[in-house]
Structures are given as C-alpha cells and as structure tokens.
Amino acid sequence: MTRIEKKFKELKIAHKKAFITFITAGYPSLKVTEQLILAFDRVGVDIVELGVPFTDPLADGPIIQEASTYALKKNITLAKILSLVKRVRAKTTMPLCVMTYYNPIFCFGEEKFLKQAVSCGVDGVIIPDLPPEEGKKLISLANRHGIDVICFIAPTSSLKRIKYIAKVSRGFIYYVSLTGVTGMRNKLPLDLTRQLKLVKKTTSKPVCVGFGISNPAQVRQIHNIADGVIVGSAIIRQIKENIGKPDLIHKVSTLVQRLKGDA
C-alpha cells in the first residue's frame, strides 16, 4: 500500500476528506518550499503537490505561470526538486506528489526519473499533458516502482473515458472542476455535483477536485460531494504577496489552515 492509499484509508476511517495543497517548487526558493511543506504538515494538510516549473504550462493560469517563470529564473530543475523531496522526506511521512509536464520527465528519462523519485521519497506523479493512452509505458514502470500515477477526468470526459481513467489512475483521481486553466473562481460550476456523482458511480477510488477552488465555502462544498479538494492558486497568491517578508511561512500556513477548516 502506497502512502497515498494509506492516507485515504485513514481519512475514510476517520470520516474525513482530504485537503491537498499545490505549490510551485522553488517559488520563491527551495528553502521556502521546504519550510512550507513542513508547515503544511503541522497544520494538517494531507498531501502536497509540488509543481515543477516549466516554460509552457498549458493547464496553468496566470498566477501559477508567474510562479513557474520566477522559479525557472532561479534555475529550479526537476533534479533539484527531487533532492528537495529527499531532504523533506527525512522530516515527514506526509505523501508528496510531483506535478510536472511530460517534457522534463522525457529529458530526464522515464525509468531514471521514476527510480530517483522512489529513492527520494516521491509518492505520486501528476502529468497534465500526458494522456494515459500515450503514457502506458510510464504508468507500467511507475506501478512497478510503487509510484502512483494520478490521472485527470474533465467535465468533457465521456463515460467510456471516465471508466478508462478510473481503471488506470492510482492513488486518487484528479477531477478538473471546469473547462479552462487553473486560477481562483468566484463560483464553482453548477453541474459539478451531477458530474461527480457520475464519476463516483464508476469507481471506488478516491476522487479529488481541483481548479478554481479558492475559499473555505468552496472547500466545504467540494468536501460534501468528493473525497478531497486541491487548492493551488490561492496559496500561490498568498506566497506572492509575502515574498521577502519574515512571516511568509506563517501567513501562508494560516491561510491554508483557514481554507482547510475541520476537514
């Protein structure tokens, strides 16, 4: 059983839902990223997704794109992020995922990346621009190495595709709440509940919702209908507003705690 699977099992027994955070690794520095991960662990975050900076982040909105560009200018690489995970893993058992576009993995080498990821303590991999049909080799290798490959279901996914994604995804299924890129939204889609019910009918695997979630009310709404919620842009914005300030970690972890509530 992977750390992610174990986490969801524990949450189910406790009648709780997962609260998952996304942060861009290396924004504004790897040191701050490490401090944020440990602070999130202290306030009860269940899983942390570490975004790998990339030059062409197709699924990301302006806030995360800006963070990615900032980190790239600091020469943050996939190799440095794996080293960061290795350092953090000695201090926490919280599941850690790497969210990256496929190109950095391709350049690194699929099996080399997975082997190094395992040795550093990575639990899951999320690749927005790699359809599972085209990632069969990587998924097979990841399963062999004990790393969960977390796949996406979108509002536009057909029932046939939902069933396929539910079959191949490991750890949890990432449900994209809207058609568009990441970013804070004032309202969640009106048909979200209906769509999630359809997905939940096809699988017993945990389904977590991301994209557009930015306030405690939305988090509570998602927790009523899904197994977990993923928040990214709201956290990245809080980091941006506090860069260079001595209380950055406190300000960001306080926001996370407020968003999480008693989930």
N, C-alpha and C positions, 0 to 999 in steps of 0.2 A: 504494500500500500504506500503510495507516494504521500509526501507531506500535505499536498493539496487535498487529496482524497481524505486523509485523516482529519484535516481541518473541517471539511464539510460534514464528515461523520460526527465530529464533536459538536458542531453547531446544531445539527439536526437533533441530537440527544438533548441539547440544552434549549431546544425550541427557539433558536436564534437564527438570524440571517447574516450573511457575510457582508462586511464592509471592506471594499478593496480600493486602494489608492493608486493613482498613476502619477509618477513624477519623471521628468526628463533627467536622466543620469548626467551628472556633470554640470547641472544648472543650479546655482551659478558656479559650483565647483564640486569636485568629487568628495571633498571633505564635508561640505554642507549636505550632499546627498547621503553620505554615511550617517551623519548626525540626524537627518530627517527620518531615515529608516528606523533607527533605534528609538527615536521619539515617537514615531507612529506605533511601534511595538508596545511602548509603555502606555499609550492611551487606548490600546485595544484594537488596532487595525488588524484584520485577519490575513490579508495578503497584500503585498506591494508589487506593483508592476513598474519595472524600470525601463523607461523609453530610451532606445538607442538613437542618438542624433543622426539624422540622415538629410541629405541635400534635397530630396524630392518627396516629402512626406504626404502622400496622396490623401490619406484619410484624416489628416490633422488640420484643425482650424488655425486662425492667426496666432492665438496665444501659445499653443504648443509649437507651431512653426518658429515663432520668435525664440522660444527657449532652445529649440534644436539648433538654430543658427548660432545662437550665443555659445552653446556648448561646442559646436564644431570649430568655432574660432579659438576655443581653448584647447583644441586638438584632442577632444574626447573621442576615444575609439572603442570598438567592441572589446578588444583585448583589455583595455584599461577598466572597462565596466566589469568584466569577468573577474579581474583582480580585486575590484571593489567588493563584489559579492563574496569572494573568498575571505576578505577581511571581516566583513559583516557577519558571515556565517559562523564565525567563532564566537559571536556575541548574541546570537538569536536563533531560535528554531522556527521563526515565522516564515511561511512559504514566500519565496521570491520568484517572480517571473521576469523574463526578459521580453520586452515588446519591441520587435525590430522589423524593418522591411527586409525583403529577401536578399537584396544585393550585398549587404555586409556579411551575411552568412555564406553566400556564394563565394565571395572573395576570400573569406576565412577558410572555406572548405567545410561541407556539411558535417562529415564524421569528425573532423578535427574540432569543429565548434562544439558538437554535442559531447564529445569526450571531455573537453576542457570545461564545458558548462557543468557537467556532472561533478567533476573533481573540485570545482569551485563552490558547489552547493546550490546551483540553479535548480528550481523545481519545475518550471514550466516555460514554454516558449509560445509567444503570440506573434503571428506574421500576417499583417493585414493584407498584403498584396500577393500572397501565395495561396491560390485556391487549392483545397486538399487534393483535387484530382491531379494537379500538377506537382503536388508535394508528397506523393505516395512514398517515394524512397526516403525522404527526410522523416516522415511520420513513422515509417517502419523502423528506421535507425533509432529514432527518439524513444519509441516503445521498448526497443531492445536495451537502451541505456537507462531506462527508468525516468525519462523526462516527459512530462505531459505536454502535448501539442494542443493548444486551446484554439478551437475554430469558431468562425463567425456565422451567425444567422442574421439575415437582414429582413426588414419588413416586406421586401420584394421577393424573398425566397419562396419557391414553390413547395408544396407538401412533399414531393419526391426529394427535393434537395434538403429540406429540413430533416427528413429521415436519414439521408446520407450523412449529413453533418453530425447528427446525433450519434450515429454509429461510430464515426472515426474520431470525434473530439474526445480528449482525455482531460481529467481534472474538473473542468466545467465547460459549459457552452457560453460563449460571449454573444449575447443578443444586442444588436445595434438598434437603439430605440427609434432612430429616424433615418431618412434618406438624406445624407449630407455628411459634412465633416464634423469633427469634434468641436466643442465650444459650449458655452453656457446658454441655456434657453429659458425663457420665462415660463413656458408651459411644455408639458410632455404631450406626445401625440395622443389624440382622442381614442384611437383604436389599439393602443398599446396593450390593454388588458386582454382584449379579444385575441390579439396575435400571440401573446404569451401563453394563453390557455391552449392554443393550437399546438405550440411547441411542447408544452408540458405534457400534452396527451401522447406525444410520440416518444418520450424518453423519461427515464428515471434519474438521469444525470442532472446535476445542479445547473440551473440556468441563471446567469447573472447579466444585468442590464447596464450598458454604458452608453455614452454620448449624450450630452445635453443636460446632465444632472448636476445641479449647482447649489441647491439649498436644502435645509432639513426637511421641509414639507415634501419635496420631490423624493428624497431618500426614503421617507416613511411610506410614500405612495408605492414606490418600487418594492419595498420590503413586504408589502401586503400581497403582492402578486408574483414575486420571483424569489429565488434563493439567495440573491445577493445583488449589490449595487456597486458600480465602479465610478469613481469621481476623479477627474483629472484636471480639466481646465481651471476650475475654481481654485484648486490648490496651486497650480502654476501661477495664476494671477496673484495670489497672496505672496508667493515667493518673490515674484517680480516687484511687488510694492514694498518689499522689505529688504531687498538686496543692499548689503553694506551696513545694515543696522544690527546692533549687537543682540537684539531679541528676535531675530528672524526665526529661529527654531521654535521659540515659544509661541510666536504669533501664528505660525503655520500649523503647529500641532494643536493649538487652541481651536483654530478653525476646523481642523479635522475632527476633533472631539465634539464640537458643536454639530457638525454635519452628521456624524455617526449616531449621536443620541444614545439610546439604550439598546441598540440593535443586538 
